[in-house]
Amino acid sequence: MNTSNAPSIGQPRFELRYRLSAHRCSYAFPCDCSGNVNVNVDCLSDRARENYFYACSMVGGELRLPQILLSVF
């Protein structure tokens, strides 16, 4: 049984993007179409985990609200 949240082949992939400005992507994390992050943060590298928590905590200050966008990869 596959309990992974990762999309199967052929399914659309989405990213949760946190931006400093309208044209510059600062942080991006894989997510589902509702914006739920698709990765187990406990399995991320220390730097990636720190970036994720930093981005979440800086919304409304340094970063804009995140956007859910179709991933190009």
C-alpha positions as CSV (number, residue, x, y, z in Angstrom):
1,M,0.0,0.0,0.0
2,N,1.4,3.4,-1.0
3,T,1.0,5.9,1.9
4,S,3.2,8.5,0.3
5,N,1.8,12.0,-0.3
6,A,4.0,12.4,-3.4
7,P,2.0,12.6,-6.6
8,S,1.9,9.6,-8.9
9,I,3.2,9.7,-12.5
10,G,0.8,11.7,-14.6
11,Q,-0.7,13.7,-11.7
12,P,-0.2,17.4,-11.6
13,R,2.5,18.7,-9.1
14,F,2.2,21.9,-7.2
15,E,4.5,24.2,-5.3
16,L,3.9,26.4,-2.3
17,R,5.9,29.5,-3.1
18,Y,6.8,32.2,-0.6
19,R,8.0,35.5,-2.3
20,L,9.8,38.6,-1.3
21,S,8.4,40.4,-4.3
22,A,6.0,39.8,-7.2
23,H,8.8,38.6,-9.5
24,R,11.2,36.9,-7.2
25,C,10.6,33.4,-5.7
26,S,12.3,33.1,-2.4
27,Y,11.2,29.7,-1.1
28,A,9.3,26.9,-2.8
29,F,8.1,23.6,-1.3
30,P,6.2,20.7,-3.0
31,C,2.6,20.6,-2.0
32,D,-0.8,19.3,-3.0
33,C,-3.5,21.4,-4.8
34,S,-4.7,22.6,-1.4
35,G,-1.3,23.9,-0.3
36,N,-0.5,21.1,2.1
37,V,3.2,20.5,2.1
38,N,4.0,17.0,0.5
39,V,7.2,16.4,2.4
40,N,7.8,15.0,5.9
41,V,9.6,18.0,7.4
42,D,11.5,15.5,9.7
43,C,13.1,14.0,6.6
44,L,14.3,17.4,5.2
45,S,17.9,18.5,5.6
46,D,18.5,20.9,8.5
47,R,18.8,23.8,6.1
48,A,15.6,22.9,4.1
49,R,13.7,22.5,7.4
50,E,15.0,25.8,8.7
51,N,14.0,27.5,5.4
52,Y,10.5,26.0,5.6
53,F,9.8,27.1,9.2
54,Y,11.4,30.5,8.5
55,A,9.2,31.1,5.4
56,C,6.1,30.1,7.4
57,S,6.9,32.5,10.3
58,M,7.8,35.5,8.0
59,V,4.5,35.6,6.1
60,G,3.0,39.1,6.4
61,G,6.4,40.5,7.4
62,E,9.3,39.9,5.1
63,L,7.4,37.5,2.8
64,R,4.1,37.7,1.0
65,L,1.3,35.1,1.5
66,P,2.3,31.9,-0.2
67,Q,0.9,31.0,-3.6
68,I,-0.1,27.5,-4.8
69,L,1.3,27.1,-8.3
70,L,1.5,24.3,-10.8
71,S,5.1,23.0,-10.8
72,V,7.0,23.0,-14.0
73,F,9.0,19.9,-13.0
